[in-house]
Amino acid sequence: MMLDTTLFLERFAHAAARHADLAVQNLALTCDPEYVSVRNRFSQSLAETVICSSDGAFVTSWGYRLGSTDDVEGAAARLAYLLAAMPA
């Protein structure tokens, strides 16, 4: 069975947006690869692009594995930590 990366990126974007200091800049679901861009609301330089790999992992643009689709909230929390954001 093929993983629905679109669904999981939407869930990830929603989970990231729940963090007070994070803003979802872009949820790009019609490109290849699909991705979500998230930034710290208080810093233009604290931003990251995240994809959902076919094996079910959320991965940053520099290759850091945030977590799996089994724990979307945990993966979003790791990104918040990396972007120095307050907890949800």
QUIPEPE-V161903 format. One record per backbone hydrogen bond with DSSP energy under -1.0 kcal/mol. CO is the residue of the C=O (numbers start at 1). NH is the residue of the N-H. If there is no record, write none. Layout:
CO & NH
CO & NH
This chain:
3 & 5
4 & 8
5 & 9
6 & 10
7 & 11
8 & 12
9 & 13
10 & 14
11 & 15
12 & 16
13 & 17
16 & 19
19 & 22
21 & 41
23 & 39
26 & 37
28 & 35
35 & 28
36 & 50
37 & 25
37 & 26
38 & 48
39 & 23
40 & 43
45 & 47
46 & 40
48 & 38
49 & 61
50 & 36
51 & 59
53 & 56
56 & 69
57 & 53
58 & 66
59 & 51
60 & 63
64 & 60
67 & 58
68 & 71
71 & 75
72 & 76
73 & 77
74 & 78
75 & 79
76 & 80
77 & 81
78 & 82
79 & 83
80 & 85
81 & 84
